[in-house]
């Protein structure tokens, strides 16, 4: 997957960010609420990737 480690420029607001697989534009959960389905509001493509928040999560080993 080529978008692994992809980061959105700027601060992360509340909610999640997604990237359209077709046009590459950044979408938010508010964009999906407008359409009431998971679809790019710019090109209509229905495949999106969830963007990870920057930073590392440490988990203690057992």
N, C-alpha and C positions, 0 to 999 in steps of 0.2 A: 504494500500500500504506500504510495508516494507521499501521502499527507501526514505520515507519522512524525510526531514532534512539531507539527505546524502550530505556530502561535499567532494569535490575533494581536495586532499592534494596539497599544494602549492598555488601559486598566480593564480588568474583568468586572463587569457589573453583575448584579444578581441574575441568576439563570444560567442557561447553557448556550454555547455557541456551536454552530454547525457550518460546514463548508459544502457548497454544491459541487458534485462530482463533474458536472458539465461545464458551468461557467466560472467556477472557482470563487464566487462571491460568498461573503460571510453572512450568515443568517442567525437570528436569535429565536428564542422560544416565542417571543411576541409575534414574530412573522408567521409562525405556524398557527397561532391563535386566530389570526385574521382569516386564514384560509380554512381552518378547522381540519386540516390534513397535512401530512408531511410532504411538502412539495416546495420547490424553489419559487419564490415570488417574482423572480426576474425572468427566468427562462422556462419554468414549468416542469423541469426535470424532477424525478421522484427519488433519486438516490443522493443522500447527503451523508457526510462523515461528521462525527462528533469530535470537536476540538478539545484536547486535553488542556487543563490549566497548567501554567508554568510552575515548575517546582518539583521537588522529589518528595515522595511520601515514604517515610521510614517505618518499617514494621519489625518488631522485635521477634527474633527467631525463637522457637520453642526448644 
